[in-house]
């Protein structure tokens, strides 16, 4: 069966279908990572997005039980240049096509992904629809135009856990972290455990009193959607900072912390998604290659006007990739130090900085 990808500006791509035979709406975006497609598919930050991979061959290593970042596939659709239907890896437990079928997600291959990516780089991320079930073009456009898009969407609350739960509780923890789940990836929790920390996870909509209970520090996780559209969470963050408890953030967490000090956030033209994004640590002058996945950013001028200190810059476009607010005991990064998928330049370094910051020590 054929597959159709239709963009809101009328641009249409056709190819070969794989995965589930369905129609799904989402924001058309692209990811520049060469590997790690299973982590991309299962990252809650990709909720309601139709992801195109720029690497030419996807599916070579199949899928397995170790790499997923959550229990679900969150993307609305998956677009590749060439699908490998006969994976080869000692870790593989199945193929990508069958994996998407099980999770009800449509896939599309055989299109000029370079042309699609260049179009999105020029026009920006946009509403789109992917169909592998024969739905007519007119009906697809009607569905597409009825979808509200990402701006103003509180998707993080939809992917958050329903109740608090304990991930790990060592006998003598180095630090006790409360992780506020806006779409938290498993590897964040794994790395905190490996660093000797106790970790308890809380829903995004739970009160700050729960976050601070039996905790030394709070970590706000990654997640999807518009940070400014999440009701009440900024007020809860301010309760934490007013008590003087250290709070750190990753990706969506960074944006929420920026909002909590009075800074603004804005939507990027086509976002940063991939495992090859250069970030400069302004405190040391060192450049790290990072994994990133976000469509919104913190406005630098408004952040600095509220006492925020920019610590990291994205070298491709000079957007804020990390900041501190010493008075409020805030430290956050826009990129993914857990790097799953992605390079591990920053994983151990930044995690250690988070812990030392929460313990009241210098971060450099």
N, C-alpha and C positions, 0 to 999 in steps of 0.2 A: 504494500500500500504506500502511496505517496504521502509526504509530509509538507505542511505549509507553515512558514513563519511570516506573519503579517505585522508590520510596524504601524504606529499611529499616523505617520506621515504618508502612508500608502505604499511604501517600499515593501516588496514581496519577494520571499525566497522560497524555492521549492527544492525538495530533496527526497531521500529515502527514509521511511519511518523505521524506528525501532522502539523498544520499550512498550509502554502501555498504549492502547488505541483509544485516546481520549483527546479532549480539547482543554487547554489550560491558559489562563491569563496571567501576565506578570510583567515586570520591568525587564527589558532587554539589556543585558550587561555582558561584559567579557572578562575572562580571567587569563592572565599571561603565564601561569605556572606550567611547567613542562610535565610535572607529575602531581600525584595527590588528588586525583579526581574523586576518589571515594570520600576523602575528607571534605572536599568542596560540596559534594552532594548532601552530606549529612550535617553540615554546619548550619545551625539555626539562623545565622545572620543572613543566609540566602533565601529566607522565606519569601515567597511570591516573586521570585526573580527567575527569568529564563536566561540561563548561563551559556555563553559560547566560550569554548576553550580555544585558545590560539595555537596550541601545539597541534601538529598535523595528525598524529595517531593517538587515539584514546581507547583504552580498554585492554592494552597489551598485557597487563598484569592481573586482569580480572578483578574480583572483589574478595574480601576476606572478613574474618570476624574481629580482627584487631584494630583496623584503621578507622572505623566510623567514629565521628565526633558526637554522635547522639544516636538514639534508637530509630530515628526516622530519616527519610529523605525529604529535605525541605524545599528544594528548588521546584519551581513550577514546570520547567522544561529544561532539556539539555541538548545543546547543539554542538556537533563536532564535524571536522573535515572528513575523517575516516575512522569508522568503528572497527575495532579488532574483535572478531567473533570467536576466535580460538586463542584465548589467553594462555600465557606461559609464565608461571611462577609457582615455586614450591609452596607459597603461602595461599594461593588462590583456592577458593571454595566454590567458585562459579563465575559466570560471565556477566558483563555489564548490562547486556540486553535483558537477561532474565531478572537481574537485580531491579531494574527500573519497572519491569512488568509487575513484580511482587509489590512494589511500593506505589503503583498507579501513576507513574510519571512518564510523559511522552519524551521520546528522543528523536533526533533528526540528524542524518549524515549526508555527505555527498554534496554539500553546498560550498560556495566560495567563502569560507569563513574570513579570509583576509578582507574581502569586499565588505562583509557585514561589519567587521571591526572598524574599518576605515570610515564607514558610514556613521557608526555610533560615536567615533572620536570627533567627527565633524559636527554632527547634529546633537550629540549628547544621548545619554540613556533615555529611553522612552517607553511608553506603554506598548505592549505587544501581545500577540496571541500565537500559540503553537497548536497545531491540530494534526492528528494522525488518524482521525476517524471519518474523514470525508465530509465534514461540515463545509457548507458553501462559503465563498469569500464574503458575501454580503452579511451573512449571519455572524461570521467571525469579526468583521469590522463593527457590527452593532454591539457585540459583547465587549470588544476591546474599548470602544468609546464610553461604555457604561462603567468601566473599571476606574476607580478614583486615583490610582497611581500611588506613589510612595510618600509624597509630601503630605504631612498631617496624619500619617498612619501610625497608630499605636500597635505595631506588630509585636513588639517585645513582650507585652503582657500576654499575648496569645501563645507564645512559645515558652514562657516561663513555667517552672514547676508549680504544682498545685498546693504543695505543703512543704514545710521545712523538713530536712532530713540530714543525717550525719554521713559524710563521705568517709572520714577516717578520724580516729581518736587514739593517737599513740599515748603510751603511759606518761612520758615526760615530753610534751610537745615543745618545740622551739618557740612557737607562736601559735595563737589561736585565731584563725581567720574565719569571719563570716563572709561567705560569698553570696552576693545578691544576684540572682539568676535572671538576666534579661535575654537569655539564649546561650547560656554558658557551654563552652566546648569541654569535652572530657579531659583534654590534655592540660588545661589549666589546673584542674583538680589533681591530676596525676603528678604534675610538677611540684605543687605545694606539698603533697604527701611525701614525695621523694626528698624534699628539703626539710623534712621532719616536723611539719606543721600539722596541727589539728584543723579539720575543715568541716564546717557545717554550712549547708546551702539553704537559702531562703527565697521564697517567691518575690518577684519584683514588687508586687503590691502589698507586701507585708509591712508592718510599722517598724520604724527605726529602733524602737525598744527591743524588738526581737533580734534585730541585727546586732545590737550592742550587748546582748545578754551572753555572759561567759565568753566574751571575745576580747582580743587585744587589738584587732584591726578589722576593717571592712574592705572587701574587694568588690567593686562593681564590674560585672562581666561584660563581654561582647553581646551583641544582639542586633536584630533587624529594625527597620523602620525609622521614623522621624523622632529624634530624641525630645524635641519640643512638644510632641503630641502625647507624651506619657503623663497622665494626670497624677499629681500629688507626690511623685517621687522626688522632685527637687526639694520640696519642703521637708521630706524625711531625711534627705542627705544633709540638709542644714542643721537638723537636730543632732546628727552625728558630729559635724564640725563644731557646733556650739558647745558640745561636751568635751571637745579637745581630743577625741579619738582619731587616730590616723586613718585615712581612707585613701585607697588607691583604685585606679580604674584602667580598663583595657577597652579600646575601641568605643562602643556605645557608652561604656562606663566613663571614658574620658570626656565625651560630649556632655553627658549628664553632669559631671563635676564642673565642667566649664559653665554650664547653665546655672549651677548652684551658687557660683560666685558672682553672677550677674553678666557673664559674657554671652555673646550670641552664637548660634550655630546656623549653618547655611548648607544648601544642597550643592554638591559638586556637579560639574557638567556630566562627566561619565564615571566618576569615582576612581578609587584605587583598588584593584583586585588582582592579586598575583603574588608570586613568591620571589620577586626580583626588584623590590622597591628600595631605592637608596635613601637612607635617613642619616642625618648628621647630628651627633650629640654635641650641642653647642658648649657644653661644659668641658669637654675633653678635646674636641676637634676631630674625633674619630667618626668614620662613616661605617655603617652597618647595612648589609643587604637584608631586608626584612620581608616578612609575609604580611599582606594587608588585605582587608576586605571591608570597605566602607563607602557609603555614598554621601555622607554628611561630614562636616568638619567644624572646628571651633574657630571663630573669627579672631585673628591675632590682636588687632587693635583694641577690640572691646575687652579681650582677656587681660591685656597688659594695663588697660585703664582701671581694672578692678584689682590690681595687685598681683596678677598671675605672672609667673616667670617662665617664658618659653625655654624648654630644655632640649627639644628635638625639632628639626625641620625636615620636611620631605624635600629632597633635592630636585625632584622633577618639576615641582610647581611652587615650592616655598610655602606650602601649607603647614599648619601646626601639626607635629607628630608627637609631641609630648610637652607637658608643662608641670610646674609645681606652684603651690601657694603655701609658703612656709607658715604664715600666720594661721591659716586654717588647717594645716597638716594634711594637705592634698598633694598627691603625686600621681600622674596619669600619663599613659601613652596611647596614641591613636593606632599604632600598629600591633601585631600579634607576637609577643615574645614567646608564646608557647609554640609558634611556628609549626602548625600542623594543618596543611602541608607547608613546607618552606624551609629555607636555610636556618641554621641554628646559631647564627652570629650573636643574637641577643638573648637567647633563652636563659642560660645560666646567669649571665651578667645582670640582666634586668630583674630577674626574679630575686636575685640576691640583693639588689638595690631596693626593691619593694620591701623585703624583710627588714633590712637595715633601717630603712626610712621609718617603718612601723615601730621599730625598737628605739627610735629617737636618735639614731646615729646618722652621720653624714652619708650621702649617697655616692660620693666619689672618693 
